[in-house]
Every structure is written in structure tokens, then in C-alpha cells.
Amino acid sequence: MRFVQSFWSKPIFDVEHQNNWKFRYDGGFPNSFLFYCAWTYSCLSIRKYYPNLHLVTDDYGIYLFKDVLQLPYLSFSNALNDIKDYNEGAWALGKLYTYQLQKEPFCHIDGDVFLFGSVLDPILQAPVFCQSFNYDFGQYAEIHPYILEHFKNVPKEFTIQNEKNFKLINAGIIGGNDLKTIQLYTSKAFELIDNNTDKISDMHGSIFNLYYEQFLLSNIIAHKGIEVATLFNKPDGELDLAAFHGIPHQTQYVHLLSHLKLSTAYMEQIVVRLRLEYPEHYERLLKFSNEHSL
């Protein structure tokens, strides 16, 4: 299994939306130093248990994570240069383009996920797997009909048949062995974006990205009848994804999704753990931060 992370730098410099965590200025964190602390600790925590870890990024990501911070990825790719002309508000495109590039079974792990054990092992052989499910279709109640009405040439894969008991994936981790389904999914996401580039800047940052990243795949697997493996059996609303107090016995997986990145207590955990467990990486990041006034 190939493990991969992706970093598209364009959204982190989206100054227009710097005060809105639903976009991705500074990765959605309070500042860039905390963002890079989190990313560094994410990489190092994953490699401890899954050393076959690779980074797909762009030229800035190569400079930052390879040349400056010297993170121990097995390989670095600047393939996300290919999407430099897309609107930065469509911040999930970096992830989807990375999925599309994979030629062997893979597991993509977000840069705000931290591992404290080989917790992913039970799901890695599945055709498709993800972090968890939720049933909150209501978050798409406005955007879904709007897109069907106002967007051009919407792929049929976005059309749902039954909202009842519709299971929505959480893509904190995502991947699998069924590359054909994953390729279909990513191609339809880009088809929607490419057919409607003039409308992307007007869309709500967070929900629109979740729509083509998480809703679309959920819909495809529902139509195809694919049984998706999940790391957690409980839905998102019943999970404590930031249970630092349980590390490492009760908690082996932490995901600082969405607004959790803004928690001072959680960020203190990341910074302190990085400093204590990987002091050389912390000092390297601190030096870079001081030199560039992050």
C-alpha cells in the first residue's frame, strides 16, 4: 500500500479569505507557523507506522517541505503545478488530482491527521475506504439543487435517487484498491469544475469543496453498491476526533478537521509534541518561521 499526502500551496495564500476558516488561508489554522507545525507532526507521526509515505505538491511545497524543513517523505512530486490555473477557492482539487495520479492501491492522509499506532491496518485491503460516515445530508440541502439548476453539464454522477439514509464519507483518510471507481470519481469532479470555471469564485468555500470531494464519492459508491470500509463504525457526530488525553492506548488517530484547528488547547498539544518528540524538526521550523516572520 502506498501512503500519500498532498499539499497545494495556492489556497494557503488566499488573502481575500484570510479571516474565514472555511477557506484555506494558512491551511485553515490560526497562522502559518501552526499550520506548518501540524503538517510536520502529521508527516512524522504517519511515517513512524507507515514509512511508505510520499508527498504530491507543487514547486513551493518542494521548497518548503523538502529543501527547508527536510521532511522524510520517500518521494516528492511537483505534479500539482498542473492545477496552478484553477481557482484557489476550490481547495480540495489538490487532493483529487493526487487521487487521480495514483497507479496502485493507495491511502491518502490529510495534513491535519496524526497517528499513534498502526490503526489503519484493518481497512487497507478494502476496495474503497475512508475515515468515517455521517448522515447529515442537510449540509447539502441548498447547494445541491443550486448546482443542478445553475451549473452547466453537471455529470449524472451528482444526481441522487434517495436522500433517506444517505451515507456521506469523511475523507480525512481515503483510498483503496478499486482504482477504477476512484478514477471515475475524480474525473467527474474535474468535469464539474471545468464546465463551470466562471462560477467557482462565487461558491461557499467549505460546502462546495465537500460537495465535489465527499458528496460525489458517496453518491457513486451508493449507486454502484460498493461496501466501503471505515476506520470508525460510529458516525462523525459520535466521534471525539481530538481525544489527545487517550493517546496512545485509547486514541491512536486524531483529526483536527474544520474548526478544531482553531482550538488553542489542541494546537498546544501539537506544538509541544513536535518539540519534545522531534526537536530537530521543530528547531528547523522555528528558524524558518523567525526568518520569514510567520
N, C-alpha and C positions, 0 to 999 in steps of 0.2 A: 504494500500500500504506500502510495506517495502522499506525503503531507505537504500542504502548501498554504502560504499566506499571501495576501495581495495588498498592495499599497499604491493607490492612485493619488498623486500629490495635488492635482489641480483643485479638488474640493477643499483641501485644508487651507488654501489661500483665498477662499471665497469671502472677502472682506465685507461685501454687501450684506451678508447674513451672519456676521460675526457674533451677534448677540442672540442668535436663535439656535439652540442645540439640535433642533430638528433638521438643520442643515449640517455640514461637516467642517466648518471652520475650526482649525485646531483639532480635527477629529471628533468634535463634539465634547471635548474636555474643557475645563476652565481656562487652560493656557497650553501653549505648545510644549513647555517643559514636562508637564504632567502627561501629556499625550505621548511624548517620546519615552518617558519612564514606563508607562503602561505597555507600550509596544515592545520595548526592550525586555521587560519582565515576561511578557507573553511569549516571545520567541524563546527565551531561555528556559521557561517552565515547560514548554512543549518539547523542546529538544532533549530535556532530561529523560523523557519517557518515550519519545518518538523521534529519534535522531534523523530520520529521512525527511528533513524539513527543508523546503525550498521557498524562495520569495519571487513573486512576479510583481514588478513595479515599473517605474519609468526612470529617466535619467536622474531626476532629483533623488528618488529613492535609492538608486545605486550609490550616489554620492553620500547620502546621509547614513544609510544602514550598512553599507559595505566599507566605504572609504573612511568615514569619520567614526562611526560607532562600532564597526568591526563585529557585527553580529554573526553568529556561527551558522548561517544557512549553508546548506550543501551547494546550492547554486543560486545565482542572481540572474534574473531576466529583466530586460527593459522593454518587454513587449507592450506594456501599457502606454508607451509612446504612440502606439497605433490609434488610441482613442483621444488624443490630445485636443481634437476639434469639437468633441462633444461638450454640451453644457455641463458645467460643474455641479449644477443642481441635481443632476441625475447621478448622484454619487455612488450608487450601487453598481453602475456599469463596470467599474474596475473589477469587481468580484465576478460578475457574469462573464466578462471577457476572459478572465482567468479560468473559470469553469470550462469555457468553450475551447480553450487551448489544450486541455488535458487529453492525453492519448492513452492513458492507462488508469485503472481504478485509483481514486484519489479521495482525500479528505481535506476540505478547505476549512481553516480555523480562523475566525475573526481575530483582529489585533487587540481586542478587549476581553479575550478569553484566556484563562490561566488554569494550568493543570497541576495537580498534586498527586498524581498516580496514573497508572495505565488504564484509566477509566473508560477509554473509547473502545477497548478490545472487543466487547460483546457485539458491537454493531457493525464492525468494519467489513464483514462478508456479505452484507445485505445488498440487494440491487440498488436501492436508494436509502439513504439515512439522513437524519437531521437531529438537531438538539432536542426538540420537543414539539408538541402541538398546542394550539389554543383554538377556541371555538368562537372567538369574537369577530364574527363577520360584520358586526355593526360598524367597525372602523372603516369599512369599505362601502358603507351604505350610500354615501354621497359620491365618492369618486368613481365607483364602478359604472353607474348609469350615466354619469357625465362623460366618461371616456367613450362609452358605447355610442353616445349621441353626437359628440363633438369631434372626436378623433377620426382621421381618415384610415380606411383599410385596416381596421382592427382585426388581428388574426382570430380565427374562430376558437382558438385555444383559450381565449379570455372569456368566452361565453359559458356561464354556468347553467346547469339544469335544475339543481335543487340546493337551496341555501340551508335547508334543515340539516343539522348535524355535520355541517361542512367543517372539515378539519384543516386548519391553517398551520403550515410548518413555521418553525423558528429556525433561521439559518445561521445561528451562532457557529454551528458546525454543519457542514453539508457535503455530500459526496455520494460515492457508491461505485458499484461495478457495472451498472446499466448505463453505459456512456451514450447509447443511442437516445434514451429518454432525456438525459441531461443535455445533449446536443440539440434536441428538438426544443427543449425549454429555452435555452439561451438564444437560439436563432429567432424564436418568436418574440422574445423580449426586445431584441435589437430591431426586429421588423417593426414593432410598435413605435419605438423611438425614432427610427429612420424615416418612417412615414409621417412623423408629426414633429419634426425638429422645431417648427415655428411655435409650438405650444408649450414646450418643456419649461421655459423660463417662468411661465405663469402658474405652474403646478406647485402644490403644497409639498415641501421638501420631503418630509418623513413618510407620509402616507403614500405618495406617488412612488417612491422608491420601494417601499414594502409591497406595493401593488404589483409591479412587474418582477420583483425578486421573489417574494414569498407567496402571494396570492396565485400567480401564474403557475408555479410548480405544483402548488396544492391542487389546483384545478386539473392540471394534466394528469397527475397521478390518480386523482379521483376518477377521471374519465377512463383511464387505462386499467384501473383496478389493481394498481401496484400496491403491495403491502410495504409500507415504509417503516424502517426500524428507527426508534428514537432512543436517545440516551436516557431520557426520563419518561416514566409511564404517566406521571401526573401532568395535567395541562399547566401552561405557564402561570396562570393565576394562583396556583397552589405551590409554586416553587419559590424557594429562597435562593436565588442565584448569586447572592453575595454573602454567603454564610461563612465568613472568614473565621469565626470562632470555632468552627468544626474541623478546621484543617489540622492534620491530614487524614484523620480516621473517618469522621462523618462526612467531611467535604473534600472531594477530590477534583471538583470542577467549579470554577467561578466565572461568571459572565457579567461584566458591567455594561449591560445593554442600556440604551437610550439615556434616561435621566439619572441612572445610577452613577454615571460618570461625574456628575456634579456633586456627589457626596464627599465632603471633606474627610470623613472617617474612613471611607473606602480608599480614597486616594492616599491617605496617610499609610494605610496598610501596604499599598503597592510600593510607594517610595521607600519605606523602611525595609520592606523585604528585599527590594532590589539592592539597597545599600548594604545590608547585612550579608545576603547570600552571594551577591555578585559585585563586590566592591570595585573591581577594576572597571567593569562596565558602567557602574554608577559614576565613578570619578571621570571617566571619559565623557559621559553625557553632561556632567556638571561643567566640565571645562568648555565643551561646545556651547552650552547654554550661556555661560558667562561671557564668552567671546562674541556671541551673537545677540545678547540681551533678550533671551527668550522669556 
